[in-house]
């Protein structure tokens, strides 16, 4: 996919209307990221999406690490993690996750005073409407850039 004439941002940017539609359906940041990843792969996995709710609003509403960041790490794992005992994780997974975390800290941690949901929302749940979409779209784009840079096919097809 790299070098096929389309800028990465155009291929990876989530449509804001789609994000709003998913939010209105009750999905959280972590879930939306995996929904988008599964969509890119042409897959559907309600059980995985259900499990991702445990990361929502800083891990079950506890205000801890942002669900967009943890969801992004899980999305990387969807592509590069091991899913069967006899298939090892891709050796690139840990470095991609570390790069995502460092990028997130630099991009959003400084802007919002940390990477915890509680810090990002600054104690005001109304901040979800503007901050969370920015985080989700940014993380999706960064995850897809990391995957493309490492030679992954976003459709999830093996070479």
ABEGO torsion letter per residue (X at the ends): XBGAGBBAAAAABBBAAAAAAAAAAGBBAAAAAAAAAAAAAGBBBAAAAAAAAAABGGGGGAGBBBAAAAAAAAAAAAAABBABAABBBBAAAAAAAAAAAAAAAAAAAAAAGEABAAAAAGGBAAAAAAAAAAAAAAAAAAAAAAAAAAGBBAAGBBX
